[in-house]
Amino acid sequence: MQIKKLQSILIALSVASGLYSCGKNNGEVEEQPNKKNEQASQEKNQREVLTAMAPEIKAEIEAQESSDKRIARNVYFGDTHVHTGWSVDAGLDGAILTPDDAYQFALGKEVTSNSGLKAKLDRPYDWFMITDHSDGMGVISEIVAGNPEMMSDPTLKRWHDALASGSEEATNDAKSEVIVLQSQGKLPKQVMDPKWMRTAWERTVDAAERYYKPGEFTTFIAFEWTVNADGGDNLHRNVIFRDGADRTKSLMPLTTFDTQNPVKLWEWMKAYEDKTGGRVLAIPHNGNMSNGRMFIEKQFDGSPLTPEWARLRARYEPLYELVQVKGQSESHPALSPEDEFANWDLWDRGNLILKPKPPGALQYEYWREALKSGLRLEKALGTNPFQYGANAGTDTHTGLSTPDQDNFYGKFKTLEPSNKQRWAFPLLKGVGGEYFGWEQAASGITGVWARENTREAIWDAMNRKETFATTGPRISVRFFGGYDYTDADIKGDIVANGYKKGVPMGQKLPPATEEQKATFLVAVLKDPQGANLDRVQIIKGWLDDNGLTREKIFNVKWSGGRKIDSAGKIPPVGNTVDLDTAKYSNTIGEPQLIGLFKDPEFNPKQSAVYYLRALEIPTPRWTLYDKVRFGIDMDEKVPLIQQGRAFSSPIWYSPQ
């Protein structure tokens, strides 16, 4: 019996039961406003009646329901990394926006920025979270208010006076100083006193609950654990709860004043789950300022890696932040010299306070290298500790999440567009130099495939890694892996076929036979309001027969009539960007790219990892918009054009 016929019978039973009634004018079936639990109960009874009447279709019902549970057909976009004026460094730079302001902005409402500009998103987010620093949580308001206990310390008094002066240079210096002191463990004792945290955390939780509208707009209760180890090695994590206030309000967020060891964070997370029955995950920040610490192959204290360490990391850290305002941590040209698209948005001069990188640090800072290393470590430890899905967030410290190039409000208040010379303004000052405003990236955003816009469904999608990261555009990415896909699968319902015959992004392929080849379905749709697509690539990493890691980039689909050469390269897509007007044209590229790729070099005895990378055609960078908007003459080293891109979570293969 066909499913459509089955559905007709179910509707007939529904009409008979009174759950539905016929429309007055046209006889169409229309739903009445019955309670959800009553509807669910009656639908369950109807299925039981139907299967009793026709046992031969019971298997078809169960198969359809099982298939539907696997299919996540909706994409939801959000930001996992947002600071407001409640974070000490943001507040010292002059940010005054609150979590309420940030949520209003994320919903598409107009707000007044920290520098007095009217700010509004072109498109609201589907989900959102505030990740203010746990270190010093609740302190900045006391500094601003001139609390006598704070003013008794000369450093805090100086910061208070800098804010009161209204000088952007003074507040920028105060912000940079707090970052340096925190990384060196030299903050005034008042900042490290946990008594200020309680009220601030409760208000953070209350704000998330106030704006959570299941089915419409999802918020998460979260915070940032901000480890700047050994003088600025960035090992930050955003800690994100699946739960509401009933489980989270009574806890006190972990700080680096308690511990800087990630193992202690994972143990803290496990203790929370054991005590409350809740769920929590952590997302490491982009590792490009960790000075080789993010993916180093030893524990934080220098001891050897253990199977338990690997299990904890894999369990509690499903995603990794590839892009944000401080550049990208996907790949580096020094590590992937054959990758023509690796040289972009590089922050590779040092750690968070510009302490120079030690030799060999780069290989332990980038996602692609970690994905390959994880294959090797899995053989030694029994668990792949670097089995990370794709994530992106802005890391804004203004409360304004703005990854759009033409509407970029910068990382800090002093770098909002009210500062017409922000491109040359110091962004970060440290012991080894400065990063300047033009080096900021207007980036990034995370897409999740989920069945509904609820806290549980989106958190679960993040936990199972059915996510993709973009530099800002709302590109939609599908990536499935299996052994039995054919061209027919991309001509029908590619999503249903993808789930039915394989696994989605974030999952692992089962062991293959000698005859099978890893095969992938790819489907990428342009941002409806953005640029056309240049190409779709699959990046493969694997372990060769000698246990060494390898990588290769395959061009899978591309726009136009370009021809691939013997080395697997294709010519550039072209460039329509007008440097005088900051405009471009979609006369090149394609709105969608869909295809099938069978790995011609697949070896069922070798562990491998695959992820999808999609690139837009060239478009204006935020610096070009500023240049044209304000009539600025910028230094030639400032990039004015960029190619937006998206990255799927990987699909892994292991012969075990």
Beta strands, then each sheet from edge to edge (+ up, - down):
strand 1: 20-22
strand 2: 29-31
strand 3: 74-79
strand 4: 111-112
strand 5: 118-119
strand 6: 127-129
strand 7: 218-220
strand 8: 222-225
strand 9: 228-228
strand 10: 233-234
strand 11: 237-241
strand 12: 280-284
strand 13: 319-324
strand 14: 327-328
strand 15: 389-392
strand 16: 426-430
strand 17: 433-436
strand 18: 445-450
strand 19: 467-470
strand 20: 476-482
strand 21: 502-504
strand 22: 508-509
strand 23: 519-525
strand 24: 533-543
strand 25: 549-558
strand 26: 592-598
strand 27: 608-616
strand 28: 619-620
strand 29: 641-642
strand 30: 645-648
strand 31: 651-653
sheet 1: 1+ 2-
sheet 2: 7+ 6+ 3+ 18- 19+ 30- 27+ 24- 25+
sheet 3: 7+ 6+ 3+ 18- 19+ 30- 27+ 31- 22-
sheet 4: 4+ 5-
sheet 5: 8+ 11- 12+
sheet 6: 9+ 10-
sheet 7: 14+ 13- 15-
sheet 8: 16+ 17-
sheet 9: 21+ 20- 23+ 26-
sheet 10: 28+ 29-
end
